[in-house]
Amino acid sequence: MKRIASRDNPLFKELRKLSSTSQARKHAGLSVLEGLHLCQTYLAVIGAPRHAVFDAQRLDRPDDCHPELLALHDHVPADRQVWLEGKLMQDLETVQAGQGVVFVVDTPAPSLPDRITESCVWLDRIQDPGNVGSILRSCAAAGVRHAFLSEETAFAWSPKVLRSGQGAHFSLTIHEQVDLEALMARLDVPLVATTLDDAQSLYGPALPPKAAWVFGHEGQGVRPALQQAAQVRVHIPQEAAAESLNVAAAAAVCLFEQRRQRLSAQ
């Protein structure tokens, strides 16, 4: 276990740079997980992080420390732990009420599959981190294990997307910077586009049991080339006076309607 008391410590400088700069994280191939839930989930699903950074002030007072923080500390190998003294932890935490723990982990970079044979989600230029994280969370809950993100989509491993995903990242295979139009050549399942133009009701004819769902930019929707290539085009019926659904909400409705139909057919 390393214990750091100075801002001049080289490891602390590295940790602070990673926590504050997206370019530093991307260059190093590392991601920063903040808070008990994300760190607990990572440890349970993936294993020990590269660094588990704890607030020494809390762990030094076990009677006053949150029990879940103590338990997390107990389950992380000692040689992966870094304890920060004084107010150093505040320099790493990006939320106001920090929980005293930050994990530094390797950012997954999986290779594209030769063929796509299972249900998956394609995110086409979705730029809001909260939307991306929410969609990934819905994927995990609906049993969709693969996501392909276009170049213009928000970085999946950014702190805001991670917080919105609530640990969903660790049960998914996430491909980033993907040319979605080129990816169509690898598809062995139907491409399903959400669109208002020339589309059937989501609750109309049966959905494909396996499909590549493509959800598009918050303002522009799915790009025309992907809409035209889709074998199935669906819209979600809603009240005429209502605004269109947020893309994350629409994705949840679609994925769980597919799941409902699949479960009903069993």
Secondary structure, 3 states (H helix, E strand, C coil): CEEECCCCCHHHHHHHHHHHCHHHHHHHCEEEEECHHHHHHHHHHCCCCCEEEEEHHHHCCCCCCCHHHHHHHHHCCHHHEEEECCCHHHHCCCCCCCCCEEEEEECCCCCCCCCECCCEEEEECCCCHHHHHHHHHHHHHHCCCEEEEECCCCCCCCHHHHHHHCCHHHHCEEEEEECHHHHHHHECCCEEEECCCCCEECCCCCCCCCCEEEEEECCCECCHHHHHHCCEEEECCCCCCCCCCCHHHHHHHHHHHHHHHHHHHC
